[in-house]
Amino acid sequence: MIKVLFVCMGNICRSPTAEGVFRHYLRQHQLEDRVQVDSAGTHGYHVGESPDPRTQRAAAERGYDLSDLRARKVAPDDMEYFDLILAMDRRNLDVLRSLCPPERQHRLKLFMHYARNFDEDEVPDPYYGLGYGFDQVLDMVEDASQGLIESLKRELGYEDGRAPAAKGAPTMERA
């Protein structure tokens, strides 16, 4: 089982969008029993809250249901538990680096590292912007999620869509 954590600042816009979209792709690729996913924020501003209504509305228009998700703050145990911790931007990546022990730093990356059609390395925060920012976030998250699925399938040993034979613990690709 590979465990992936998506992280933004408040866990009500970008990271729950990534969690919801990525769960959808895991089901499509029949990987939900091989990959666990969660999301969190580097700050506790919205702990326990549902994703922003604008986030939920934009996601619902594309068929993603985020209504069951609740914001939480990144915990020190997350650095041990998750195999891959993906920040939405450099600011949150820096916060994660300050929380993460040196021997676990290789688990931290920018989520857009997996994008195939975007040159940007950060998912912009739509919270204070205009409504179209939520659609832009979805475009970026969908693209990076597809790239992440392909990376994880390689890591899990999938070839030509077939499940691999059982093998040892994942090593996780490094950039």
N, C-alpha and C positions, 0 to 999 in steps of 0.2 A: 504494500500500500504506500503510495506517494501522497504526502500531505502538503497542500498548497495554501498559503495565506495571502490574501490581497489586502493592501494597506493604503489608506489615504489619511487625511487629517481627522475628520469627524465621524467617518464611517456611515454617512447618510447619502452620499452621492456616488462618487467614483468607485470605491471598493465594493459596496453592495451591488452596484451595476455589474462589476467584473465577476463577483460571486454568482449572481443570477445567470448571466450570459454563459459563464464557464460551465455551470451545472447543466445548462441546456445542451451544450456541446458534448459534455461527458455522456449524457444520455444518448445523444445521437450516435456517438461512436462506441456505445456500450462499454464505457470505461468507469461508470459510477461505482463499481465494486473494486476498482484498482486505484482510484484517485479520490482523496478526501479534500474538500475545499471549505474555506471559511473566509471571513473578512473582519477587519478591525480598524480602529483609528489610532493615531499616535496621541491624540488628545481625547479627553473624556467629556467633551462638551455635550454630547448627545446620547450618552449611555442609556440603553433601554428603549430608545426611540426607533420608530420605523424609518425607512428611507424617506428622504424629502419627497413630498407629494409630486413635485415636478419630475423627479427621478423616476418615481413609480409610473407616472403617466407616460413618459417617453418610453420606458421599458415595455409597458403594457401595449403600446401601439405597435411594438415589434414582436409581441407574443411572449414576453418574459414577465413572470409574476414575482415581484420582490416583497409582497405584502407580509410574508412570514418572517422576514429578516429583521433583526434588532441590532442596533449599534452597540459595540463594546470597544473597550480600550485594549490596545496591545498589552499583553502581560509578559513578564520576564520568562515564564515557562514556555511561551510561544517560540522563543529562540531555540529551545531544545526540541520541542515537539514537531515543528514544521520543517519539512525538508527543503522547501522553497518559499521564500518570503518576498513578495513582489510589491514594490512601492509604486505609487502612481506618479510621483515626481521626486526630484532630487532633494527637496527640503525634507520630505518624509523619509527618504532613504537615509539622510544624515541623522535623523532622530533614531531610526532603527539601528544604525551603526553604533550610536552611542549606547544603546541598550544591549547590544549583542556581544557576547564574549568573542575574543579574537579567533578562537578555533571554530566558530560558527559563521564568521563573516562571509564565507563563500556561499551561504544560503540566501544572501540578500542580493536582489537585482531590481532594476527598473522593469516594470511590466512591459513597456513598449520595446524592450529588447527582443521580444518575440513577434513584433509587427512585421508584416510582409509588404504592406502597401503605404505605410506612413514613414516619413523621415524623422518625425518628431520623436524625442526620447521621453517626453513627459505627457501625461494625460492632463489637460488643463482643468482646473477646478471651476465648475459651472455655477457654483452656489450664488455668487454675487453678480453674475452676468445676465445676459438676455436669454430667453427661452431656448434659442437654437443651440446653445452650448451643451444641453443635455443630449441632443441628437448627435452632436459632434463627438461627445464622450462615447456614446453607443457605437458609432462608426469605428472609433479607435479601439474600443474594448472588443468588439466583434473580430476585428482583424488580428489583434494580438492574441486573443483566445484561440483562434484557429491555428496560429503559429505555435502557441504553447501546446495545444493538443498534438500537433505533429511531432514536436520535440519529446513530449511524454510518451507517445507511441513508440518512437525510436528507443527511448530509454527503457521502456517496458519490453522491448524486443518484438514488437509487432512488425510483421512483414506482409505486404499485400493484403492487409486487412484481417489477417488471421491472428488469433491469440497465440502467444509464445508458449513454449514449454516452461514449466516452473524453473525459476533460477533464484540466485541470491538477491540481497538487498540492492536497491537502486543506487547508482553512483551520481546521478544528476549531471547533466551536461553543464559545462561551465563556459562562459563567454571569454 
